[in-house]
């Protein structure tokens, strides 16, 4: 992309209209994350059950930080929504506290979002000397796959898209898998995700058992999302899950080796255990908060856990589920509505905007 003075001036204006939003609980690596933000963007920390050490770090930090807090500990969707409501910036760049930006990435992502509604960068997964850490990196790379999804981080989007994807940023009921559900609505609206492979962030090495805990939580989110109809439910659950797992593990063995596939089998078991845990125990006590319209969206060929890419029938089933819940998500015919001019006026302030209640 050209870098003439006018172009860079437009990027500078985009920087001034950008907020980096980070959900944060007790991760002190947030200090390194903030240090890697090399542009004068607003930094929004969405706290959910912060530790005393995190609160002290924030209070003593030399950079200006916008801080908001929710009471629902561990609810990433609600944290991101609170972060979005705490800023009036037009472009929201989602980041994790255990990741750092490579130099120049914030600027390159802002440059891209001036002409594209949603932009995704690349995650480089760290590896330690342990076998499980190496297998975790391979499995995470396999999970990313070739399909360009809106799974974050790093992800930047123009907040104008929200009115086209049901009127809300993230689902506050499902707690986990919030970016997966966000991606589904983007597909229903026909809003593409632009991949920017040079926009790299670095993820700390993950240890195997911590990753299994993450998949367990994803399974809880999957269970909630199925009950509320924002994910599909297999009409023949056991048969479909066995088929889907066998197919996914075969592909993983082919692409990343048998060791990665064996480890992925353990992760799949953790995920399904998480789903069963929700079905039996409702650990986040969300069922009392389900809208009256909540019901399962059943279909034979349900959405695989491994991929967010929706088939035509899956898109039609989810669109109908949203319509039955009072949310009309139609394809955007003209994507220029998201960038009528890269140097155009700022979006109206969203501070104090009431969170969308899903009815």
URKA-V841428 format. One record per pair of residues at least 6 apart in sequence whose C-alpha atoms are under 7 Angstrom apart, sorted by the first residue. I is the first residue (numbers start at 0). J is the second residue. Records with the same first field share a line. If there is no record, write none. Layout:
I->J  J
This chain:
9->341  342
10->109  110
13->109
14->39  40  109
15->40
16->88  89  90
17->40  41  88  89  90  91
18->40  41  42  43  88  90  91  92
19->40  41  42  43  91  92  93  94
20->42  43  44  82  91  92  93  94
21->43  44  45  93  94  95  96
22->44  45  46  75  78  79  95
23->44  45  46  47  49  96
24->46  47  48  49  50
25->49  50  53
26->96
27->53
28->96  97
29->96  97
31->99
32->96  97  98  99
35->99  100
36->100  105
37->102
38->105  106
42->64  65
43->64  65  66  82
44->65  66  67  82
45->66  67  68  78  79  81  82
46->67  68  69  78
47->68  69  70  71  72  73  78
48->70  72
67->81  82  85
69->78
73->174
74->174  175
75->174  175
76->169  170  171  174  177
77->171
80->168  169
84->349  350  351  352
85->350
86->349  350
87->348  349  350
89->157  158  345  346
90->155  156  157  158
91->155  156  157  158
92->153  154  155  156
93->151  152  153  154  155
94->152  153
95->152
97->202  203
98->200  201  202  203
99->200  201  202
100->199  200  201
101->199  200
104->198  199
107->198
108->118  155  198
111->118
112->118  155  156  157
113->338  341
114->338  341
115->193
116->156  157  337
117->155  156  157  191  192  193
118->154  155  156  192  193  194  195
119->149  153  154  155  192  193  194  195
120->153  154  194  195  196  198  199
121->196  198  199  200
122->199  200  201  202
123->199  200  201  202
124->136  201  202  203  204
125->136  201  202  203  204
126->132  133  136  204
127->133  204
131->206  207
132->204  205  206  207
134->259  262
135->205  207
137->255  259
138->259  263
141->251
142->305
147->192  194
148->182  192  307
149->178  182  192
150->178  179  182
151->178
159->337
161->167  168
163->188  328
164->184  185  188  328
165->326  327  328
166->355
167->355
169->177  181
170->177
172->285
173->220  223  224
174->220
175->216  217  220
176->217  220  221
179->307
180->229
183->307
187->314  318  328  329  330
188->328  329  330  331
189->330  331
190->331
211->266  269
214->266  269  270
215->269  270  272  273
216->273
217->270
218->270  271  272  273  274
219->273  274  276  277
221->274
222->274  277  278
224->230
225->231  232  295
226->293  294  295
227->293  294  295
228->293  294  295  296  320
229->317
231->295  296  297  298  301  302
232->295  296  297  298  301
233->239  297  298  299  300  301
234->297  298  299
235->299
243->303
248->260  264
251->259  260
252->259  260
290->357  358
292->324  358
296->316  320
302->309  313
318->328
321->327
324->358
325->358
